Amino acid sequence: MVRLEQLAEAALTGDALDLRSLTQDWLRANPRIADCPRPATQDREILVVCAALVELFAERTNQAPPAWSAEIGSLTEPRFLVRSASSMKRLRRMCEAESPVALRRRNLFAPAGFLQSA
């Protein structure tokens, strides 16, 4: 069974292929996103990314996010979830401007269609 923490780890390392695959598996196993339990991690960065991802998935499937996600804050420093954003200024600016709200409010940035095809 895929854990939400695995998705967060793949997102933070910029492993887009693994992240899409894990996301598909996770969404199949968790059709009711509001029922997703809070990840059992003490790693704040992982927890923030988990909260952002479940809120993104909930928004895209017209569901309510799990209650625990509202308790999680944002990162203090911006983090780009697309590896090439660190070297491509135009992509970086695009991510800053078009990142989904569920990510942006937690100081996470990715293209507008991030994980939409997963």
C-alpha positions, -999 to +999 in steps of 0.1 A: +000+000+000+013+034-010+016+059+019+011+096+015+046+102+028+060+084-002+043+109-025+057+138-005+092+123-006+090+118-044+077+154-048+105+168-027+132+150-047+116+160-080+111+125-091+081+132-114+078+097-129+077+080-095+054+107-081+028+102-109+029+064-105+026+067-067-002+092-070-022+069-093-019+041-068-026+063-038-058+078-054-071+043-063-066+031-027-080+063-012-112+073-031-125+093-001-098+118+005-114+132+037-108+098+053-071+099+047-053+097+081-027+122+091+008+109+082+028+096+111+059+116+106+078+142+126+094+156+094+077+190+091+086+194+054+071+160+045+039+168+066+035+202+048+038+185+014+014+158+024-012+184+034-007+203+002-011+172-019-043+159-002-058+194-005-049+195-042-064+160-048-095+170-028-100+201-049-096+183-082-120+156-072-146+180-057-142+165-022-134+179+012-098+175+024-091+157+056-096+178+087-059+174+098-047+193+067-061+226+080-038+223+111-006+222+090+012+254+082+035+262+053+072+260+046+092+291+056+112+290+024+098+284-011+102+249-025+099+240-062+085+205-069+098+204-104+135+197-105+142+218-136+128+249-120+161+254-102+179+259-135+152+273-158+143+308-148+113+310-171+099+277-157+105+290-122+086+322-129+058+302-144+056+280-114+055+310-091+027+326-111+006+295-119+011+270-091-021+255-079-035+273-048-033+242-026+005+242-032+011+279-033-005+286+001+021+263+016+050+279-002+053+250-027+055+257-064+048+236-095+033+242-130-005+247-131-012+212-143+010+195-117-002+159-112-033+165-132-027+135-155-019+112-126 
